Amino acid sequence: MTPKIKPAIIGYDPGFGNTKVCIDGKVSVVQSAVSIPRQTGLAAIGMRSAGRKVRVVNINGHEFATGVGAGTRGQLKTSMDYSALSSLERRALFYSAAADVLNGAMEDALLVVGLPVPLLEDREQAGAVLESLKQLKGEHTFETGHQSYSFSVGKIKVLAQPAGAYIDWAYDSTLRVQARAGSSKSEVLVLDIGLNTLDIYVLKNGQVLESFIGGAEVGVKRLLELLTTNGHDLMEMDAELRSGALKPEAALIEGWLGEVLAAIKRTTPNLRRFDVIIPCGGGALVLGDRLKLALAAKGAAVHWPDNPVTTNVAGFYKYGLKNW
């Protein structure tokens, strides 16, 4: 009997808040903060560096500090432009996340990438981003922590980010349809709240219901914009918010939640019609019970993922396996 060949699949969710990668069903998350480390010679002699634990990625001699604390090593250069996905800075974040789940070299992998709905709705802008993603095909080599890594990408498939949460909900790790009554007939609304955008997506039996596609720029960034920055970078504030060090006043969070709910209502006025509603993304995690209760009060049948932050990228990986 010929043994099955393990498919080379990489799920990739290049979010503005977190960069997520899934390989072999294992997920790695790195905050999308990146900088070029400053060379300060002996200026810190006798002192401990605040950024000593920050992961540095070396790409052909170019070094990038990645993740939480990257701002302690140099000026943050995180781009909020999806046309920069193939840039060295975004590659460094991709590689930093991949390093935690890569197990040996991968050849001719299928890269399943998730992009936000508002971007994909703009045909011209989406076309430019899809064209730039082609640069991710081919060989990839990098170093981090004195260890070398390599893999190659043979094919790229792009999905709307919320589709990942639907796929993760619909299929288990063996790609069997989840034992949920009538799941194939269910209308499923995904509310993906990232750092920059809220993505609204409805699927039924694996097909998109185009009348309910929508989105708005009311992600976690809107909450952070309401706060006094005092010179702190957006990514620094985002890290403090996620760690619990930054605690916005309840009135600010309620105000942001109101913007999110208003954006949802513009696309899906009646939440009772949907069989399942899946909140996901870092914003869902920040809002937590507030969001659950607000949706339930509107008659929503809420399914809360085990991990709202990683459910999309887990779904991208399952999609790759199912269609490999």
N, C-alpha and C positions, 0 to 999 in steps of 0.2 A: 504494500500500500504506500503510495507516494505521500510523504508528509506535507502538511499544509505549510505554505510559505507565509510567514508573518508579514502583513502589509505594512509599508512605511507610510504612516499617516501623521501629519502634524496639524493640530487644531491651533489657530492663532487668532486671538482677539486683541487687536492693538488699540485698546482704549486710551483715552486721554488721562484717566485717573490711574488705571492699572493696566499693565501689559500682561496678558495671560497666554500660556502655552500648554497644550495637552499632547503628550506622547505616551503610547502604551497605556492609555487610560489614566495616567498620572498627570496632575495639574500643578503648574508652578505659576506664582503671581509675583510680579515686581512692580512697585509703584513707578509710574511713567515719569520719573524725574531723572534727568541726565545732565551731566556737566563735563567739561574738559578739566581734569585736575591741574591745579596751578603748581608750578615748580617753585618752591619757596626756599630751596637750599637748606641752610641750617637755622632758619628763622624760628623754628619750633624746638630748638635744642633744649633738653631738660624737661620738656613738657610732653604730655600725651596728646596725640592728634584726635580731634573730635570725629574725624572721618576715617579712622583707622579700620573700621569694620565694613566700610562701604565696598561693594563689589566693583572692581575695575575690570573693564573688558578691553582687550587689545585687538584691534582689527588692522592687520597689516601695518603695525607701527603706530597707529592712532589710538590713544587711550581715552576711555570714557568712564566716568564714575556713574553708577546707576542705582536707582532705588532710593529708599528713604535715607536721607542724610547726604545725598549727592551734592546738595548745595553747600555743604561744609568743605568740599574739595575744590570748588570753583563756581563760576557763575552758571546758574541753571539755564539750559538751552532747550527746554522742552517745547516742542512746536505743537500748536493747536491746529495745524493745517494737515489734512490727510494727504495732500499731494507730496508730503515729506516722508511718506511711509518707507520709501526705499533709501532715504538718506542714511548717512553713517550713524547719526544720533539715534534714529529709530531702530536701525539694525542692532545697535548696541543693547537697546532694551529687549529686543527680540532674542538676542543671543544670551543675555543675562538670565532671562526666564527659561530659555531652553536648556541652559547648562545644568539646571537642577533635575531635569527629567530625561536628558539624553543618556542613552546607555550604549555606547559604541557608535560607530559611524552608521549613518543612514544613507542609502543610495536611492536616487530617483523617487523621492517622497512626494506624496500628494499633500499640498499645503492648502488647507481649508481656512479661508480668511473671512472674518465678519466685519462688515462696514455698517455705519449708522444709517437709519432710514432717511433722515433729512438730506444726507449727502446723495443717496441713491435716487432720491426723487428729482434731483437736479441732473438731468441727463448729460449736459455739457461738462459739468464738474466731475460727475461720476466717471464719464468716459476718460477724462484726463487721469484720474486716480487709477482706474483699471489699467490704463496703458503703463503708468509708472510701476505698478505692481509686477509687471513682466520682468523687471530688473531683478526680482527675487528668485527667478529661475536660475538653475545652475549650481555651481559649487559655493559652499559657505565654509570658511575656516576662521577661527578666532581663538583667543586664549583668555583665561581668567584664573586667578589663583595658581599660576604656574602650571596650569593644565591646558592642553590643546584639545580642541573639539573640531569635528568636521561633519558635514552632511551635505546632501545635494537635493535640490528640488526639481522634479521633472514636470509637474503639472500644478496649476493653481486653480482653485475653485472659490468663487466669492459668493457669500450668502449675506442676507440682511442679518444684523446682529441678533434681533429677537428670535429669529428662526432657530437659533441654537437652543434657547430655553425650551421651545416647543419640542424639539427633537429629544432633548434630555428628559423631558416629561413623558414623552410618548414611548420611548424605548428604554429597556434596562441595559445592563452592561453586556449582555449576550445578544443584544439587538432583537430580543423578543418584545412584542408589543406589551406594554405594562398592563397588569391585570386591573384595569379600571373600566367599570361598566360603560359600554358605549363610547370608548375613547375615540374610535375611528369616526364616529358621527358627531363628536363634540365640537362646538365652536369654541376655540381657545383664544383668548385675548392676552397678549404678552405686553406688559408695561416695563420697558427697560429704561431705568433711570441711571445714566452714567454721569461722569463729571460735567460734560458739556451739554448733552441732549437727553430728552425723553423720547424714546422710540415707541410707537404704537403699532401693533401688528396683530392681525387676526388670521388664524389658520383653521382649516377643517379638513380632516382626512388627508393631511399633508399638502393641501392646496391653499394658496393665499387668497383671502377675500379682499380684493383691491379697494372696495368701497370704504374699508376701515383702516387703510394705511395712513399713517400721519406721524407727526412729531413736532417738537419745539425745543428751543434752546433754554430749557428750564432745569438743567441738571444741577448737580451739587455746586457747580460754579456760581449759580444764582444766589445760593445761600451764602457762600463765601464773599460774594460781592457786597452783601448787606453788612458785612462785618468791617470793623476798622482794621486795616492791614498793618499800620505802623511800620511800613517798609518791608514787610514780609512778603515773599513770593507766594503765588497761588499754590504751588506744589508744597511749600512748607506748611501753609495753613491746612491744606488737604491732609497731609500726614498727621498733623496735630489733631485734626477732627477725627480721623480714623482711630488714633491711639487713645482718644478720650481726654487728651491734654487740653483741647479746645472745646469748651462747652457753651454753645450759643444760647442766648436767652430763648425761653419757650415761645415768646411772641414772634421772634424772627423765624423759628422753625415752622410755626403755624402759618406765617405769611408765605413762606416758600411752599409749604404743602398746598396752600390755596392756589398758587400759580400752577402747580403740577396738576391739581384736580381740574382747574379751569381748562388747561390744555387737553386733558383727557376728554372732557365733556365736549369740546369742539369737534372731536373726531368720533367719539362713541357716546352719544347723549344718554343712552339707557344701558347701564351695566348689567341689568337683570337678564338681558337676552343671551348672555354668554354662559356657556356651561362651566367654563373654568377661566379664571383670571390669574395669570402668573406674574407677580411683581419680581423684578430682578435688577441687577446692577448695584453698584456701590451706593447709589442714592436710596434704593429700597432698604439697604442695611442701615443707613443713617436715620431714615424716617421710622423704620421698625414698626412698633405697635401703633403709632399714630396713623401710618398708612393703612395697616390692616383694618383698624377700626373705621377709618374714613371710607374705605371701599366697602366694608361689610354694611355700613350704614346706608349705602346706596344700593344694597341688594346683591353685591358681588359674591360669587362663590370663589373664594380665594384659595389658591394652592401656593403655599410658601415653599420655595425650593430649600433643600438641605443647605445649600450655599448660594445665595443670590448673586454673589460676585462671580463665581466660576461656572454657573450652570450653562451659560452660552458657549464657552469654549469646550466644555464637556460634550455639548451637543454637536459642535463642529467635528469633533473627533469621531463621534458615533456616525455622523453623516458620511465621513470619509470611509469608515469601515463598511458601512452599509452599501456604499456605491463603488467600492474599490474593485 
